[in-house]
Amino acid sequence: MLALRRIGLVLLVLFALLNVILAFHAARFTYFYDNPEKTPSKKPENYSTSEKLNAAFFGLKLKKSVVTDYPKIPYETIRLTNELGQKLEGWYIPVKQAKGTVILCHGHASNKSRVLCEMDYFHELGYNTLAFDFRAHGNSQGNICTIGFRETNDLKTAYGFVSRSGEKNIILWGVSMGAATILKAIPEHSLKPARVILECPFASLYDAVQGRLRSMNLPAHPASEILLLWGGMERSMSAYGFRPSEYAKDLTMPVLLNWGAKDPRVLRHETDAIFENLGALQKQLVIFENSTHQSYCTNEPEKWRATVSRFLQVSPQPAARPTAELQTH
């Protein structure tokens, strides 16, 4: 009996220790430290032994991503203000006789300079473009990131900036966290974009956490459940209720969903769940066979450009029921 009590005590201590470690990981994953030196983020594989040990117990110390590249064509730097009063920096590039305006949403730990490839092509097609840094990213203010949960307010701010100009043909493009933010923001803020382009969005925050652990070759259970629990409490958000695949039901405009077949973070079943739930009359799923969780514009440029161009040229057609198209080539 005494031995069983000791074993139980040891297990309890280990479980408590695991919770403490994962609480630190959850906090670090959603907090970006100021980076006045503009030093680029170091990859975990390049950490020293002491840095690896510190990361193992307290999580990766993420710094604000550095804006390293700038548009090669004339652009305007704009400042937007979100619901917290934080200043968000964006780049707006107008064109003469524009077909519409594309708002671009980057991913987690990224910034607007990482979507220049996409921005350039939309401009080439004749669209105004607006790319902005979410809170805690790039040159925007703030340190706390909620992986898209409250970033919907940042997108609402950018959308309002464009719609106030009288623009009627607004297109939303987003990758990873940016795509998940779009899925949540449309029903949450009653946004009415003409079209939506989603690239590798996660089906739920729970799936996103598992994908993160998977990419680091760490066991997903029970770490993902505990990480989500602590992350939700630390950031006062409904972590388990954050499900982009469910929000997809409220998207009724034409939607293009892109996914990389070699993506280790977002799996096929997540992509299928989002695609099947889309309430759009016209929806299309395109698979990029040679891509991981990355920019398809830079990795498979010919296919991506052709896919996007074709999607934007097709006129929305009334239909009695949703139509779907799957393309892999």
C-alpha positions in Angstrom: 0.0 0.0 0.0 2.8 2.4 0.9 4.6 1.6 -2.4 1.4 2.4 -4.3 1.1 5.7 -2.5 4.6 6.6 -3.4 4.0 5.8 -7.0 0.9 7.8 -7.0 2.7 10.7 -5.4 5.5 10.5 -8.0 2.9 10.5 -10.9 1.1 13.4 -9.4 4.4 15.4 -9.1 5.3 14.5 -12.7 1.8 15.6 -13.9 2.1 18.9 -12.0 5.6 19.4 -13.5 4.3 18.7 -17.0 1.5 21.3 -16.5 4.0 23.9 -15.4 6.3 23.3 -18.4 3.4 23.3 -20.9 1.9 26.5 -19.3 5.2 28.2 -20.1 5.2 26.8 -23.6 1.6 28.1 -24.2 2.5 31.5 -22.9 5.7 31.7 -25.1 3.9 30.5 -28.2 1.4 33.4 -28.0 3.9 36.1 -26.9 6.3 37.9 -29.2 9.1 39.9 -27.5 10.0 43.3 -28.8 12.9 43.2 -31.2 14.5 46.7 -31.4 17.7 45.2 -32.8 15.8 43.7 -35.7 17.5 40.4 -35.3 16.1 37.6 -37.3 14.5 34.7 -35.4 16.8 31.8 -34.8 15.7 28.3 -35.9 15.5 25.8 -33.0 18.1 23.6 -34.8 20.6 26.4 -34.5 20.2 26.9 -30.7 23.1 26.3 -28.4 22.8 23.6 -25.8 21.7 26.0 -23.1 19.1 27.6 -25.4 17.7 24.2 -26.2 17.4 23.3 -22.5 15.7 26.6 -21.8 13.3 26.1 -24.7 12.5 22.6 -23.6 11.4 23.8 -20.1 10.1 27.3 -20.9 9.2 27.2 -24.6 10.7 29.0 -27.6 11.3 32.7 -27.0 9.8 34.3 -30.0 10.8 37.7 -31.2 8.7 40.0 -33.4 9.3 39.0 -37.0 11.5 41.5 -38.9 10.2 43.2 -42.0 13.2 42.4 -44.3 11.9 43.1 -47.8 9.8 45.9 -49.4 7.7 46.3 -52.5 9.6 47.1 -55.7 6.8 49.3 -56.9 5.5 52.5 -55.4 3.5 51.9 -52.2 1.9 53.8 -49.4 2.6 53.0 -45.7 -0.6 53.3 -43.7 -1.4 53.1 -40.0 -4.5 51.4 -38.8 -5.9 51.2 -35.3 -7.5 48.1 -33.9 -10.0 47.7 -31.0 -7.2 47.9 -28.4 -5.8 51.1 -29.8 -2.8 49.3 -31.2 -1.3 50.7 -34.4 -1.1 48.3 -37.3 1.3 49.0 -40.2 0.2 48.2 -43.7 1.3 48.7 -47.3 -1.3 49.9 -49.8 -0.5 49.7 -53.5 -3.2 51.3 -55.8 -3.5 50.7 -59.5 -5.2 52.8 -62.1 -8.7 51.5 -63.1 -8.4 48.7 -60.5 -10.6 45.6 -60.8 -10.9 45.5 -57.1 -8.8 45.4 -53.9 -7.1 42.3 -52.4 -6.4 42.3 -48.6 -3.6 39.9 -47.7 -3.3 38.2 -44.3 0.0 36.6 -43.3 0.7 33.7 -41.0 1.9 33.2 -37.5 5.3 34.6 -36.7 5.4 36.2 -40.1 4.7 39.6 -41.5 3.6 41.5 -44.6 7.1 41.3 -46.2 6.5 37.5 -46.5 3.6 37.9 -48.9 5.3 40.1 -51.5 5.1 37.4 -54.1 1.4 37.2 -53.8 1.0 40.9 -53.5 3.0 41.5 -56.8 0.9 39.0 -58.7 -2.4 40.5 -57.6 -1.1 43.9 -58.6 0.0 42.4 -62.0 -3.6 41.2 -62.5 -4.9 44.8 -62.0 -5.9 44.8 -58.3 -5.2 47.3 -55.5 -3.5 45.5 -52.7 -3.3 46.0 -49.0 -1.0 43.8 -46.9 -0.7 44.6 -43.1 1.0 43.2 -40.0 -1.2 41.6 -37.5 -0.8 42.7 -33.9 2.5 41.5 -32.3 3.9 40.9 -35.8 6.3 42.9 -38.0 6.0 46.7 -37.4 2.6 46.6 -35.7 2.2 47.2 -32.0 1.4 44.6 -29.3 3.1 41.5 -28.0 0.2 39.0 -27.6 -0.9 36.8 -30.5 -4.0 34.7 -30.2 -3.4 32.6 -33.4 -6.3 34.3 -35.2 -8.9 34.3 -32.4 -8.7 38.1 -31.8 -6.8 39.0 -34.9 -10.2 39.0 -36.6 -10.5 42.6 -35.2 -7.3 43.5 -37.1 -8.8 42.2 -40.3 -12.0 44.0 -39.6 -10.0 47.2 -39.3 -8.2 46.6 -42.6 -11.5 45.7 -44.3 -13.1 48.9 -43.0 -10.2 51.0 -44.4 -10.8 49.5 -47.9 -14.6 49.6 -47.8 -14.7 53.3 -46.7 -13.0 54.1 -50.0 -16.1 52.9 -51.8 -14.6 49.6 -53.0 -17.2 47.0 -53.7 -15.0 44.2 -55.0 -13.0 43.2 -52.0 -11.1 39.9 -52.1 -9.6 38.3 -49.0 -6.4 36.2 -49.3 -4.8 34.5 -46.3 -2.3 31.9 -45.4 -2.2 29.6 -42.4 -3.2 31.8 -39.4 -4.2 34.5 -41.8 -6.6 32.1 -43.6 -8.0 30.9 -40.3 -8.6 34.5 -39.3 -10.5 35.1 -42.4 -12.8 32.1 -41.8 -13.6 33.4 -38.3 -13.8 37.1 -39.2 -16.4 36.8 -42.0 -19.3 35.6 -39.8 -18.1 37.3 -36.7 -18.0 40.8 -38.2 -20.5 40.3 -41.1 -17.8 41.0 -43.7 -19.0 40.7 -47.3 -16.0 40.0 -49.5 -16.7 39.2 -53.2 -14.3 36.3 -53.1 -12.0 34.5 -50.7 -8.7 32.7 -51.2 -7.5 30.4 -48.4 -4.1 28.7 -48.2 -3.4 25.9 -45.7 -5.8 27.0 -42.9 -6.0 24.8 -39.8 -9.4 23.2 -39.1 -9.3 24.0 -35.3 -6.8 25.5 -32.9 -6.5 22.0 -31.4 -5.4 20.7 -34.8 -3.0 23.6 -35.1 -1.3 22.8 -31.7 -1.0 19.1 -32.8 0.6 20.3 -36.1 3.1 22.4 -34.2 4.1 19.5 -32.0 4.2 17.2 -35.0 6.6 19.5 -36.9 8.9 19.5 -33.8 8.8 15.6 -33.7 7.1 15.8 -30.3 4.2 13.5 -29.1 0.9 15.2 -29.6 -0.9 13.7 -26.6 -1.5 14.7 -23.8 0.6 17.8 -24.5 -1.8 19.3 -27.1 -4.7 19.0 -24.7 -2.8 20.6 -21.9 -1.3 23.3 -24.1 -4.8 24.3 -25.4 -6.2 24.4 -21.8 -3.4 26.7 -20.5 -3.4 28.8 -23.7 -7.1 29.4 -23.4 -6.8 30.5 -19.8 -3.7 32.6 -20.2 -5.2 34.5 -23.2 -8.8 34.5 -22.0 -10.1 32.9 -25.1 -12.2 29.9 -26.0 -9.4 27.8 -27.4 -11.3 24.6 -27.8 -14.1 26.5 -29.5 -11.8 28.1 -32.1 -12.8 26.0 -35.1 -12.3 27.5 -38.6 -13.8 24.4 -40.2 -17.2 25.3 -38.5 -17.0 29.0 -39.6 -16.6 27.8 -43.2 -20.3 27.1 -43.2 -21.0 30.8 -43.2 -18.9 31.6 -46.3 -21.3 31.9 -49.3 -19.1 33.8 -51.7 -16.8 31.9 -54.2 -13.9 30.3 -52.3 -10.6 28.9 -53.5 -8.9 26.6 -51.0 -5.3 25.7 -51.6 -3.3 23.1 -49.7 0.2 21.5 -50.0 0.3 17.7 -50.2 3.5 17.6 -48.2 2.3 19.9 -45.4 3.3 18.4 -42.0 1.3 21.0 -40.0 -2.1 21.0 -41.7 -3.3 17.5 -42.7 -5.5 16.4 -45.6 -8.5 15.6 -43.3 -8.4 19.1 -41.9 -8.5 20.6 -45.4 -11.3 18.2 -46.5 -13.3 19.2 -43.4 -13.1 22.9 -44.3 -13.8 22.3 -48.0 -16.9 20.1 -47.3 -18.3 22.7 -44.8 -17.9 25.7 -47.1 -21.4 27.1 -47.8 -20.2 28.6 -51.1 -22.2 28.0 -54.3 -18.8 27.9 -56.0 -15.8 26.4 -54.2 -12.6 24.9 -55.5 -9.9 22.8 -53.8 -6.5 22.8 -55.4 -3.7 20.6 -54.1 0.0 21.6 -54.6 1.7 18.3 -54.8 5.3 19.6 -54.2 4.6 22.0 -51.4 4.7 21.9 -47.6 3.4 24.6 -45.2 4.8 27.4 -47.3 4.1 30.0 -50.0 2.8 28.3 -53.1 3.5 31.5 -55.0 7.2 31.1 -54.5 7.4 27.3 -54.5 5.0 26.4 -57.4 4.7 29.8 -59.1 3.3 28.7 -62.5 0.6 26.5 -61.0 -0.3 29.0 -58.3 -0.5 31.9 -60.8 -2.7 30.0 -63.2 -5.0 28.8 -60.4 -5.5 32.3 -58.9 -5.9 33.9 -62.3 -8.6 31.4 -63.4 -10.4 31.7 -60.1 -10.6 35.5 -60.3 -11.8 35.4 -63.9 -14.7 33.1 -63.4 -18.0 35.0 -62.9 -20.1 33.9 -59.9 -23.1 31.9 -61.2 -26.3 31.3 -59.3 -26.8 27.7 -58.5 -29.5 25.5 -56.9 -26.8 23.8 -54.8 -23.1 24.2 -54.1 -20.7 23.2 -56.8 -17.3 21.8 -56.0 -14.2 21.2 -58.0 -11.0 19.4 -57.0 -7.8 20.0 -58.9 -4.4 18.5 -58.4 -2.6 19.5 -61.5 
